[in-house]
Structure formats: C-alpha cells, structure tokens
Amino acid sequence: MIHLYSGNGRGKTSIAIGTAIRMAGANRPVLFAQFMKGNDTSELAVLQGLSGVRVLRVEEQFPFYKHMSEQDKQAITQYHNEILSKIMQEVSKYAKETKEDDLGTPVCLVVLDEVTYPLQYGLMNQELFHQFLDTIPDCVELIMTGRNPSEKLMQVCDYWSELEMQKHPYEKGIMARKGIEY
C-alpha cells in the first residue's frame, strides 16, 4: 500500500516515523529516506538506533530552494538520485526474498520523507521516480510526505491524509524548538 501525508500542518514526518517504529517493532526492515533535509534532526538519533532501520539522507546542509545556486541544485539533485537508486536496489532485493506466505503482508517499509519538494522543484530524476512508483512490489509499504503533492501522487496512493494547520506558534514569532519541531 502507498501512503501520502501532505498539507501545511505539522506532523507529516512524525506520522511516518511512528509507522517506521511500528514496522521495526514487527522485526521488518525499514528504509527511511529524507529529502531536502541535511540538518540534524532529533528523530534521526532514535531511528538510527533501531535495529533494522536504515536512514538515507543528504548529509550536506543546503539552503532553502529559493536561495540555492545552480551548483547547489545540481549537487542536491545528484544526492537525491543516488538515494532513490539505493532504495530501488534494496526494494528489488526485498521483493526477491519474499516468500509466497508473505504475500499481502508488507515485508518492508520505505519512507520518502519530504519527497514532494524535489519532485516539485526538479531536484530529482522524475522518470526514475515514476518508474519506482510504477514497479514497487506489493510486498513493500511506501510512505511519502511533503506539501503540495502532484496529481500522480494523489492518484497512486491508497491512504491520503491532508494535515491542515489551524494555529502554530510560528505565527507568534516562536521559532522551531529542538525535540518538538526538529
């Protein structure tokens, strides 16, 4: 099944992390890929400490898209494409190892956190991404997060939740706090 968590509300990544923890607790492998995020976030320490969870992310901090140079855009695109290629290789391996008894039960979870942004901004090979979506085996559960998903993402998902912000401390000038927002 494919999950999509989108919207301007807080909690998209938190939902994905909760599901990743649940899957790891069921002794199933998890690939947790973060796109566009290179800064340290508190959830990484927990995820990286869980058995069976592999975190893939850009290890370099880039500015927000509107402040990126062409060189930044090329570099982050290369990172994103490498992450996607690694995921595709791992998913192929899991699919080959799936036993007939496992059919219908997810054998692994793949999380593509903040994937809508590189897709919107052209910071990922679109063709490769859509090939991944079109060929993902039934034994793989997929979670995608981010704002403003494309029509294609909305159509392919089985679960779709739109988180809508009603009120946020940022509106009062309160910046993101470690352990809560990051």
Disulfide bonds with the S-S distance in Angstrom:
none
